[in-house]
Amino acid sequence: MIFSQADDPRINIGDYLGVIKRYKWSIIAMALLGAIIGGLKAMSGVPVYRATVTMVVEPDFSSLASANQGAVVYATAWRFYETQYDLLRSRAVAERVVKKMDLVNLGGPKPRVTFSIIDEIKKLVISHTEDNSERNEIKRPLTAQQEKAKREALSTLIQGGVSVRGGDKSQLVYVSFDSVDPKFSSDVANSLVHSYIELELESRLNRAKRASNWLTERLNDLREKLALSEQKLQEFQSREGMIDLKSIEQLTSNELGMLNQEFLTAKTKYSELAKRYGPKHPKMLAALAELDATKRRLSEASRRVVDTRTKEFALAELEREVSANRELYDVFLNKFRETDLSVDNQLSSARVVDQALPPKAPFKPDKAQILTLWGLIGFSIGVLLAFLRDHLDNTFNNIEKIEQRFNLPVLGVIPLVNLKDLKSFQKNSEFSKSDFMVGPERYFMNEKRSWFSESVNHIRTGIMYSNVDDPPQVILITSSVQAEGKTTLATNLALSLAQIGETLLIDADLRKPRLDKIATIDIEGGLIDFVAGNKSLDESIKTDAECPQLSILGCGVIPPNPLELLSSKKMENAINVLKDSFSHIIIDTAPILPVSDAIVLSHIVDAVLMVIQSEHTTQNMVRDALRRLEAANISPLGFVLSKVDSKKTSYYYDGKYSHYYGGYQQQEALVKRAS
């Protein structure tokens, strides 16, 4: 195969930039469209105002003040602030705001009046269709169910507009409220913070009140229990005569000591008398009586001590009960006092630093941001569409794409001649008043140093150096389909070759000949007459008026069987005769796909040059044309990319060439002026 579908797998950033530059106006248009949509969206958006209150919230972590509890304090502080943020956004606070501001009766926010054609039309329709009696009807009070529904709706509205954020390195909390009414936004923000503080105070007071009530009840119970135990102690002491337990114990101990001493003395005396006297001696009887009396008193005292000890145990039990009740009562009393003090300390944990003021300008919609965002969206869509179009584009717009697809060289490009330059060329041409059409087919004669002329010369050089030892003499110009610029290439290439040698331009397009319309001479005879032998070579060939070294052999009378004539032996002999008279022969023939004329002539020429129209000829067209040539064992010399718009393909070789040549041309003009 003479063509290849292999693509270069390497990523070429230049190709991507080329696609963007090629479709730059489409991308710019999409970016502008996105900006316009963004502008319309920004203009149609309802302005929203944000009012912010600055407050301080100071948690009390005195119970966690020890140095080894830093992590616990940090985690607790984080949870504390998150809890406060949720409370500020809670429905309870929102309902307090609705009640505090009496929004059920006063209504919600009132947006600033903005002119809108749709709103004005609605007002006109309502003004014509609304009954005056209904408009002047006295507003009826809301029912309980309607009032409840309105309160819930307003509370939801308040909740939806609240935003809370905290300071990164401070205890400041910023509470904001968004609304379409700037005054309403500031009023709600201020009321929201005050309602939050009131809710916190009420909550803490209620907790303290519940704790106080419970402690009071417990204190009353403990007080009654303590009084009852003290009463029991007093009654026992009065009944038993045990006013002072310690004194009683001391007296009892002294009495037992004395009695015990008397008993030992009496016993000693009795023992001493028993050594000297008999049992019936009066002194022995007296000593024995004294010993018995002392023993009885000691026994009685011992019994009294035992009784006293029992009473002491009962008394100690009553005293312990009184002491325990008194201690418990003191503990609850201190707790009650601490609760009162903690409530007093917590009342000032949240306070307002800066009140919210009505904002002067809305914070959204951010018109600049919306314009930028939609502009970027449009730009991105434009870039994506550009790459999609380039990917789906089945035509050719640069040399590299042709060479990669078909593995054949591109000898050059033919620039697209714009209408302004063409009109100027027609006006300045000496044949503009003739009956012949002056168009891009002879644009080579406009300016020999123009980019167009240099592009044709570049193609001429490529043909001459395609085979240095034996350059092609007879060159066939064809294309895949018609209107691709093959006649323009053939005529201008013939004019370029005529600058270096005798050149013959043959119109072999027997289907739609055009040389008789664009040549600067009146062509009477032609190729058909010469091949058929009706006219001699001199009678058939005419010399171009602008270029003496260029001869033109027109089509002549169109035969009924063009293909048979072109494939005849006479045609081949005629070409051989012409080769002896001219250095270069250019044959303009019919396109390949519609007819087979070009394939037949390709066997009697030295080189075949195919024209591909930029951004018009599809890959399938060229591929089918090459298949037909390959089936006939014909290999084209190369391609020429025609009608190239330098403004669209300025990134590619042809555009860069025009830029470089433009600078060269300016430098050449400066040298001429200097000389």
For each residue, the residues with C-beta under 8 A, 3 or more apart:
1: 4 630
2: 406 407 408 626 629 630 635 636
3: 405 406 407 408 622 623 626
4: 1 404 405 406 407
5: 405
6: 404
7: 404
8: 12 404
9:
10:
11:
12: 8 15 16
13: 16 17
14: 17 18 651
15: 12 18 19
16: 12 13 19 20 387
17: 13 14 20 21 651
18: 14 15 21 22 398 651 652
19: 15 16 22 23 386 387 390
20: 16 17 23 24 27 383 386
21: 17 18 24 650 651
22: 18 19 386 390 397 648 649 651
23: 19 20 26 27 382 385 386 389 390
24: 20 21 27 28
25: 28 29
26: 23 29 30 382 385 386 389
27: 20 23 24 30 31 379 382 383 386
28: 24 25 31 32 382
29: 25 26 32 33 382
30: 26 27 33 34 378 379 381 382 385
31: 27 28 34 35 375 376 378 379 382
32: 28 29 35 36 375 378
33: 29 30 36 37 378
34: 30 31 37 38 374 375 376 377 378 379 381
35: 31 32 38 39 371 374 375 378
36: 32 33 39 40
37: 33 34 40 41 374 378
38: 34 35 41 42 370 371 372 373 374 375
39: 35 36 42 43 367 370 371 374
40: 36 37 43 44
41: 37 38 44 45 365 370 374
42: 38 39 45 365 366 367 370 371
43: 39 40 367
44: 40 41
45: 41 42 364 365 370
46: 111 114 180
47: 111 112 114 180 362 364 365
48: 178 179 180 362 363 364 365
49: 178 179 180 181 182 185 358 359 361 362 363
50: 176 177 178 185 359 363
51: 176 177 179 182 185 186 188 189 356 357 358 359
52: 174 175 176 189 356
53: 174 175 176 189 190 192 193 352 354 355 356
54: 172 173 174 352 353 354
55: 172 173 175 193 350 351 352 353
56: 171 172 173 350 351 353
57: 81 84 171 173 349 350
58: 171 349 350
59: 76 77 80 81 349
60: 345 346 349
61: 64 65 73 76 77
62: 65
63:
64: 61 69 72 73 76
65: 61 62 69 73
66: 69
67: 70
68:
69: 64 65 66 72 73
70: 67 73 74
71: 74 75
72: 64 69 75 76
73: 61 64 65 69 70 76 77
74: 70 71 77 78
75: 71 72 78 79
76: 59 61 64 72 73 79 80
77: 59 61 73 74 80 81
78: 74 75 81 82
79: 75 76 82 83
80: 59 76 77 83 84
81: 57 59 77 78 84 85 166 173
82: 78 79 85 86
83: 79 80 86 87
84: 57 80 81 87 88 173 350
85: 81 82 88 89 164 166 173
86: 82 83 89 90
87: 83 84 90 92 93 196 199 200
88: 84 85 93 162 164 173 175 192 193 196
89: 85 86 93 159 162 164
90: 86 87 93 94 159
91: 94 95 155 159
92: 87 95 96 199
93: 87 88 89 90 96 97 192 195 196 199
94: 90 91 97 98 155 156 158 159 162 192
95: 91 92 98 99 151 155
96: 92 93 99 100 195 198 199
97: 93 94 100 101 103 155 158 188 191 192 195
98: 94 95 101 103 104 151 154 155 158
99: 95 96 102 151
100: 96 97 191 194 195
101: 97 98 106 187 188 191
102: 99 105 106
103: 97 98 106 107 108 154
104: 98 142 147 150 151 154
105: 102
106: 101 102 103
107: 103 110
108: 103 154 157 184
109: 179 180 181 184 185
110: 107 180 181 184
111: 46 47 114 180 181
112: 47 180 181 182
113:
114: 46 47 111
115: 119 120
116: 119 120
117: 120 121
118: 121 122
119: 115 116 122 123
120: 115 116 117 123 124
121: 117 118 124 125
122: 118 119 125 126
123: 119 120 126 127
124: 120 121 127 128
125: 121 122 128 129
126: 122 123 129 130
127: 123 124 130
128: 124 125
129: 125 126
130: 126 127 134 135
131: 134 135
132: 135 136
133: 136 137
134: 130 131 137
135: 130 131 132
136: 132 133
137: 133 134
138:
139:
140:
141:
142: 104 146 147 150
143: 146 147
144: 147 148
145: 148 149
146: 142 143 149 150
147: 104 142 143 144 150 151
148: 144 145 151 152
149: 145 146 152 153
150: 104 142 146 147 153 154
151: 95 98 99 104 147 148 154 155
152: 148 149 155 156
153: 149 150 156 157
154: 98 103 104 108 150 151 157 158
155: 91 94 95 97 98 151 152 158 159
156: 94 152 153 159 160
157: 108 153 154 160 161
158: 94 97 98 154 155 161 162 177 188 192
159: 89 90 91 94 155 156 162
160: 156 157
161: 157 158 177 178 179 185 188
162: 88 89 94 158 159 175 176 177 192
163: 175 176 177 178
164: 85 88 89 173 174 175 176
165: 173 174 176
166: 81 85 172 173 174
167: 170 171 172 173 174
168:
169:
170: 167
171: 56 57 58 167
172: 54 55 56 166 167 353
173: 54 55 56 57 81 84 85 88 164 165 166 167
174: 52 53 54 164 165 166 167
175: 52 53 55 88 162 163 164 189 192 193 196
176: 50 51 52 53 162 163 164 165 189
177: 50 51 158 161 162 163 185 186 188 189 192 356
178: 48 49 50 161 163 185 363
179: 48 49 51 109 161 182 184 185 188
180: 46 47 48 49 109 110 111 112 184
181: 49 109 110 111 112 184 185
182: 49 51 112 179 185 186 358 359 360
183: 186 187 358
184: 108 109 110 179 180 181 187 188
185: 49 50 51 109 161 177 178 179 181 182 188 189 356 358 359
186: 51 177 182 183 189 190 356 357 358 359
187: 101 183 184 190 191
188: 51 97 101 158 161 177 179 184 185 191 192
189: 51 52 53 175 176 177 185 186 192 193 356
190: 53 186 187 193 194 355 356
191: 97 100 101 187 188 194 195
192: 53 88 93 94 97 158 162 175 177 188 189 195 196
193: 53 55 88 175 189 190 196 197 352
194: 100 190 191 197 198 352
195: 93 96 97 100 191 192 198 199
196: 87 88 93 175 192 193 199 200 350
197: 193 194 200 201 350 351 352
198: 96 194 195 201 202
199: 87 92 93 96 195 196 202 203
200: 87 196 197 203 204 349 350
201: 197 198 204 205 347
202: 198 199 205 206
203: 199 200 206 207
204: 200 201 207 208 343 346 347
205: 201 202 208 209 343
206: 202 203 209 210
207: 203 204 210 211
208: 204 205 211 212 339 340 342 343
209: 205 206 212 213
210: 206 207 213 214
211: 207 208 214 215 339
212: 208 209 215 216 336 339 340
213: 209 210 216 217
214: 210 211 217 218
215: 211 212 218 219 332 335 336 339
216: 212 213 219 220 336
217: 213 214 220 221
218: 214 215 221 222 332
219: 215 216 222 223 329 332 333 336
220: 216 217 223 224
221: 217 218 224 225
222: 218 219 225 226 325 328 329 332
223: 219 220 226 227 329
224: 220 221 227 228
225: 221 222 228 229 325
226: 222 223 229 230 322 325 326 329
227: 223 224 230 231
228: 224 225 231 232
229: 225 226 232 233 318 321 322 325
230: 226 227 233 234 322
231: 227 228 234 235
232: 228 229 235 236 318 321
233: 229 230 236 237 315 318 319 321 322
234: 230 231 237 238
235: 231 232 238 239
236: 232 233 239 240 242 314 315 318
237: 233 234 240 241 242 243 315
238: 234 235 241
239: 235 236
240: 236 237 311 315
241: 237 238
242: 236 237 245 248 311 312 315
243: 237 247
244: 247 248
245: 242 248 249 312 315 316
246: 249 250
247: 243 244 250 251
248: 242 244 245 251 252 308 312
249: 245 246 252 253 308 312
250: 246 247 253 254
251: 247 248 254 255
252: 248 249 255 256 301 304 305 308
253: 249 250 256 257
254: 250 251 257 258
255: 251 252 258 259 301
256: 252 253 259 260 298 301 302 305
257: 253 254 260 261
258: 254 255 261 262
259: 255 256 262 263 294 297 298 301
260: 256 257 263 264 298
261: 257 258 264 265
262: 258 259 265 266 294 297 298
263: 259 260 266 267 291 294 295 298
264: 260 261 267 268
265: 261 262 268 269 294
266: 262 263 269 270 287 290 291 293 294
267: 263 264 270 271 291
268: 264 265 271 272
269: 265 266 272 273 287 290 291
270: 266 267 273 274 284 287 288 290 291
271: 267 268 274 275
272: 268 269 275 276
273: 269 270 276 277 281 283 284 287
274: 270 271 277 279 284
275: 271 272
276: 272 273
277: 273 274 281 283 284
278: 281 284
279: 274 284
280: 284 285
281: 273 277 278 284 285
282: 285 286
283: 273 277 286 287
284: 270 273 274 277 278 279 280 281 287 288
285: 280 281 282 288 289
286: 282 283 289 290
287: 266 269 270 273 283 284 290 291
288: 270 284 285 291 292
289: 285 286 292 293
290: 266 269 270 286 287 293 294
291: 263 266 267 269 270 287 288 294 295
292: 288 289 295 296
293: 266 289 290 296 297
294: 259 262 263 265 266 290 291 297 298
295: 263 291 292 298 299
296: 292 293 299 300
297: 259 262 293 294 300 301
298: 256 259 260 262 263 294 295 301 302
299: 295 296 302 303
300: 296 297 303 304
301: 252 255 256 259 297 298 304 305
302: 256 298 299 305 306
303: 299 300 306 307
304: 252 300 301 307 308
305: 252 256 301 302 308 309
306: 302 303 309 310
307: 303 304 310 311
308: 248 249 252 304 305 311 312
309: 305 306 312 313
310: 306 307 313 314
311: 240 242 307 308 314 315
312: 242 245 248 249 308 309 315 316
313: 309 310 316 317
314: 236 310 311 317 318
315: 233 236 237 240 242 245 311 312 318 319
316: 245 312 313 319 320
317: 313 314 320 321
318: 229 232 233 236 314 315 321 322
319: 233 315 316 322 323
320: 316 317 323 324
321: 229 232 233 317 318 324 325
322: 226 229 230 233 318 319 325 326
323: 319 320 326 327
324: 320 321 327 328
325: 222 225 226 229 321 322 328 329
326: 226 322 323 329 330
327: 323 324 330 331
328: 222 324 325 331 332
329: 219 222 223 226 325 326 332 333
330: 326 327 333 334
331: 327 328 334 335
332: 215 218 219 222 328 329 335 336
333: 219 329 330 336 337
334: 330 331 337 338
335: 215 331 332 338 339
336: 212 215 216 219 332 333 339 340
337: 333 334 340 341
338: 334 335 341 342
339: 208 211 212 215 335 336 342 343
340: 208 212 336 337 343 344
341: 337 338 344 345
342: 208 338 339 345 346
343: 204 205 208 339 340 346 347
344: 340 341 347
345: 60 341 342 348
346: 60 204 342 343 349
347: 201 204 343 344
348: 345 351
349: 57 58 59 60 200 346
350: 55 56 57 58 84 196 197 200
351: 55 56 197 348
352: 53 54 55 193 194 197 355
353: 54 55 56 172
354: 53 54
355: 53 190 352
356: 51 52 53 177 185 186 189 190
357: 51 186
358: 49 51 182 183 185 186
359: 49 50 51 182 185 186 362 363
360: 182
361: 49
362: 47 48 49 359 365
363: 48 49 50 178 359 366
364: 45 47 48
365: 41 42 45 47 48 362 370
366: 42 363 369 370
367: 39 42 43 370 371
368: 371 372
369: 366 372 373
370: 38 39 41 42 45 365 366 367 373 374
371: 35 38 39 42 367 368 374 375
372: 38 368 369 375 376
373: 38 369 370 376 377
374: 34 35 37 38 39 41 370 371 377 378
375: 31 32 34 35 38 371 372 378 379
376: 31 34 372 373 379 380
377: 34 373 374 380 381
378: 30 31 32 33 34 35 37 374 375 381 382
379: 27 30 31 34 375 376 382 383
380: 376 377 383 384
381: 30 34 377 378 384 385
382: 23 26 27 28 29 30 31 378 379 385 386
383: 20 27 379 380 386 387
384: 380 381 387 388
385: 23 26 30 381 382 388 389
386: 19 20 22 23 26 27 382 383 389 390
387: 16 19 383 384 390 391
388: 384 385 391 392
389: 23 26 385 386 392 393
390: 19 22 23 386 387 393
391: 387 388
392: 388 389
393: 389 390 397 615
394: 618 619 620
395: 614 615 616 617 618 619
396: 401 402 405 612 614 615 617 619 622 641
397: 22 393 401 614 615 644 648 649 652
398: 18 401 402 641 649 652 653 654
399: 402 403 410 413 641 652 653 654
400: 403 404 652 653
401: 396 397 398 404 405
402: 396 398 399 405 406 408 410 612 639 641
403: 399 400 406 407 408 409 410
404: 4 6 7 8 400 401 407
405: 3 4 5 396 401 402 619 622
406: 2 3 4 402 403 622 623 626 639
407: 2 3 4 403 404
408: 2 3 402 403 636 638 639
409: 403 462 638 639
410: 399 402 403 413 638 639 640 641
411: 458 459 462 463 466 609 637 638 639 640
412: 455 456 458 459 462 640 641
413: 399 410 455 614 640 641 642 644 653 654 657
414: 452 455 456 459 485 488 489 492 611 640 641 642 643 644
415: 451 452 455 643 644 646 654 658
416: 614 643 644 645 646
417: 421 422 425 440 443 452
418: 421 422
419: 422 423
420: 423 424
421: 417 418 424 425 446
422: 417 418 419 425 426 439 440 443
423: 419 420 426 427
424: 420 421 427 428
425: 417 421 422 428 429 438 443 446
426: 422 423 429 432 438 439
427: 423 424 432
428: 424 425 432 446
429: 425 426 432 438 442 445 446
430: 546
431: 434 436 438 520 545 546
432: 426 427 428 429 438
433:
434: 431 520
435:
436: 431 517 518 519 520
437: 517 518
438: 425 426 429 431 432 442 518
439: 422 426 442 443 518
440: 417 422 443 488 492
441: 487 488 491 492 514 518
442: 429 438 439 445 491 492 495 518 520 546
443: 417 422 425 439 440 446 452 453 488 492
444: 448 452 453 456 491 492 495 496
445: 429 442 448 495 546 547
446: 421 425 428 429 443 450 452 453
447: 450 452 453
448: 444 445 453
449: 453 454 665 668
450: 446 447 453 454 665
451: 415 454 455 646 657 658 661 662 665
452: 414 415 417 443 444 446 447 455 456 492
453: 443 444 446 447 448 449 450 456 457 496
454: 449 450 451 457 458 661
455: 412 413 414 415 451 452 458 459 654 657
456: 412 414 444 452 453 459 460 489 492 493 495 496
457: 453 454 460 461 496
458: 411 412 454 455 461 462
459: 411 412 414 455 456 462 463 489 493 496 640
460: 456 457 463 464 493 496 497 500
461: 457 458 464 465
462: 409 411 412 458 459 465 466 638
463: 411 459 460 466 471 472 475 607 609 637
464: 460 461 471
465: 461 462 468 471
466: 411 462 463 471 472 607 637 638
467: 470 471 472
468: 465 471
469:
470: 467
471: 463 464 465 466 467 468
472: 463 466 467 475 605 606 607 637
473: 579 583 584 585 606
474: 575 579 585 587 604 605 606 607
475: 463 472 493 584 585 586 587 605 606 607 608 609 637
476: 587 589 598 601 602 605 607 608 609
477: 486 487 489 490 493 586 587 588 589 609 611
478: 486 589 590 591 592 598 608 609 610 611
479: 482 484 485 486 591 592 610 611 612 613 617 625
480: 484 591 592 593 610 612 617 621 622 624 625
481: 484 591 593 594 617 621
482: 479 512 590 591 594
483: 613
484: 479 480 481 591 611 612 613 616 617 642 643
485: 414 479 488 489 611 613 642 643
486: 477 478 479 489 490 588 591 611 642
487: 441 477 490 491 509 514 515 518 588
488: 414 440 441 443 485 491 492 642
489: 414 456 459 477 485 486 492 493 609 611 640 642
490: 477 486 487 493 494 505 586 587 588
491: 441 442 444 487 488 494 495 505 515 518 588
492: 414 440 441 442 443 444 452 456 488 489 495 496
493: 456 459 460 475 477 489 490 496 497 586
494: 490 491 497 498 503 504 505 550 584 586
495: 442 444 445 456 491 492 498 499 544 547 550
496: 444 453 456 457 459 460 492 493 499
497: 460 493 494 500 501 503 583 584 586
498: 494 495 501 502 503 544 547 549 550 584
499: 495 496 549
500: 460 497 583
501: 497 498 549 582 583 584
502: 498 549 551 581 582 583 584
503: 494 497 498 549 550 551 582 583 584 585 586
504: 494 541 550 551 552 553 578 581 582 584 585 586
505: 490 491 494 515 550 551 552 553 586 588
506: 527 553 578 585 586 587 588
507: 513 514 515 516 526 527 552 553 554 555 588
508: 527 555 566 587 588 589 590 597 601
509: 487 512 513 514 555 588 589 590 597
510: 513 528 555 558 559 562 565 566 590 597
511: 562 590 594 595 597
512: 482 509 590
513: 507 509 510 516 554 555 558
514: 441 487 507 509 517 518 588
515: 487 491 505 507 518 519 523 552 554 555 588
516: 507 513 519 523 554 555
517: 436 437 514
518: 436 437 438 439 441 442 487 491 514 515
519: 436 515 516 523 542 544 552 554
520: 431 434 436 442 544 545 546
521: 542 543 544 545 552
522: 542
523: 515 516 519 526 542 552 554
524:
525: 529 530 534 535 539 540 554 556
526: 507 523 529 530 540 553 554 555 556 557
527: 506 507 508 530 531 540 553 554 555 556 574
528: 510 531 532 555 556 557 558 559 565
529: 525 526 532 534 535 539 540 556 557
530: 525 526 527 533 534 535 536 537 540 541 553 556 574
531: 527 528 565 568 570 571 574
532: 528 529 565 570
533: 530 570
534: 525 529 530
535: 525 529 530 539 540
536: 530 539 540
537: 530 540 541 577 578 581
538: 541
539: 525 529 535 536
540: 525 526 527 529 530 535 536 537 553 554 556
541: 504 530 537 538 551 552 553
542: 519 521 522 523 551 552 554
543: 521 548 550 551 552
544: 495 498 519 520 521 547 548 550 551 552
545: 431 520 521
546: 430 431 442 445 520
547: 445 495 498 544 550
548: 543 544
549: 498 499 501 502 503
550: 494 495 498 503 504 505 543 544 547
551: 502 503 504 505 541 542 543 544 582
552: 504 505 507 515 519 521 523 541 542 543 544
553: 504 505 506 507 526 527 530 540 541 578
554: 507 513 515 516 519 523 525 526 527 540 542
555: 507 508 509 510 513 515 516 526 527 528 558
556: 525 526 527 528 529 530 540
557: 526 528 529
558: 510 513 528 555 562
559: 510 528 562 565
560:
561: 564 565
562: 510 511 558 559 565 566 595 597
563: 566 567 595 596 597 600
564: 561 567 568
565: 510 528 531 532 559 561 562 568 570 571
566: 508 510 562 563 571 597 600 601
567: 563 564 571 600
568: 531 564 565 571 572
569: 572 573
570: 531 532 533 565 573 574
571: 531 565 566 567 568 574 575 601 604
572: 568 569 575 576 604
573: 569 570 576 577
574: 527 530 531 570 571 577 578
575: 474 571 572 578 579 585 604 605
576: 572 573 579 580
577: 537 573 574 580 581
578: 504 506 537 553 574 575 581 582 585
579: 473 474 575 576 582 585
580: 576 577
581: 502 504 537 577 578
582: 501 502 503 504 551 578 579 585
583: 473 497 500 501 502 503
584: 473 475 494 497 498 501 502 503 504
585: 473 474 475 503 504 506 575 578 579 582
586: 475 477 490 493 494 497 503 504 505 506
587: 474 475 476 477 490 506 508 601 605
588: 477 486 487 490 491 505 506 507 508 509 514 515
589: 476 477 478 508 509 597 598 601
590: 478 482 508 509 510 511 512 594 595 597 598
591: 478 479 480 481 482 484 486 594 595 598 625
592: 478 479 480 595 596 598 599 610 625 628 629
593: 480 481 621 624 625 628
594: 481 482 511 590 591
595: 511 562 563 590 591 592 598
596: 563 592 599 600 628
597: 508 509 510 511 562 563 566 589 590 600 601
598: 476 478 589 590 591 592 595 601 602 608
599: 592 596 602 603 628 629 632 634
600: 563 566 567 596 597 603
601: 476 508 566 571 587 589 597 598 604 605
602: 476 598 599 605 608 629 632 634
603: 599 600 632 634
604: 474 571 572 575 601
605: 472 474 475 476 575 587 601 602 608
606: 472 473 474 475
607: 463 466 472 474 475 476 636 637
608: 475 476 478 598 602 605 629 634 635 636 637
609: 411 463 475 476 477 478 489 636 637 638 639 640
610: 478 479 480 592 622 625 636 638 639 640
611: 414 477 478 479 484 485 486 489 639 640 642
612: 396 402 479 480 484 617 622 639 640 641 642
613: 479 483 484 485 616 617 642 643
614: 395 396 397 413 416 617 641 642 643 644 645 649
615: 393 395 396 397 645 648
616: 395 484 613 643
617: 395 396 479 480 481 484 612 613 614 621 622
618: 394 395 621 622
619: 394 395 396 405 622 623
620: 394 623 624
621: 480 481 593 617 618 624 625
622: 3 396 405 406 480 610 612 617 618 619 625 626
623: 3 406 619 620 626 627
624: 480 593 620 621 627 628
625: 479 480 591 592 593 610 621 622 628 629
626: 2 3 406 622 623 629 630 636
627: 623 624 630 631
628: 592 593 596 599 624 625 631 632
629: 2 592 599 602 608 625 626 632 634 635 636
630: 1 2 626 627 633 634 635
631: 627 628
632: 599 602 603 628 629
633: 630
634: 599 602 603 608 629 630
635: 2 608 629 630
636: 2 408 607 608 609 610 626 629 639
637: 411 463 466 472 475 607 608 609
638: 408 409 410 411 462 466 609 610
639: 402 406 408 409 410 411 609 610 611 612 636
640: 410 411 412 413 414 459 489 609 610 611 612
641: 396 398 399 402 410 412 413 414 612 614 644 654
642: 413 414 484 485 486 488 489 611 612 613 614
643: 414 415 416 484 485 613 614 616
644: 397 413 414 415 416 614 641 649 654
645: 416 614 615 648 649
646: 415 416 451 649 650 654 655 658
647: 650
648: 22 397 615 645
649: 22 397 398 614 644 645 646 652 654 655
650: 21 646 647 655 656 658 659
651: 14 17 18 21 22 655 656
652: 18 397 398 399 400 649 655 656
653: 398 399 400 413 656 657
654: 398 399 413 415 455 641 644 646 649 657 658
655: 646 649 650 651 652 658 659
656: 650 651 652 653 659 660
657: 413 451 455 653 654 660 661
658: 415 451 646 650 654 655 661 662
659: 650 655 656 662 663
660: 656 657 663 664
661: 451 454 657 658 664 665
662: 451 658 659 665 666
663: 659 660 666 667
664: 660 661 667 668
665: 449 450 451 661 662 668 669
666: 662 663 669 670
667: 663 664 670 671
668: 449 664 665 671 672
669: 665 666 672 673
670: 666 667 673 674
671: 667 668 674 675
672: 668 669 675
673: 669 670
674: 670 671
675: 671 672
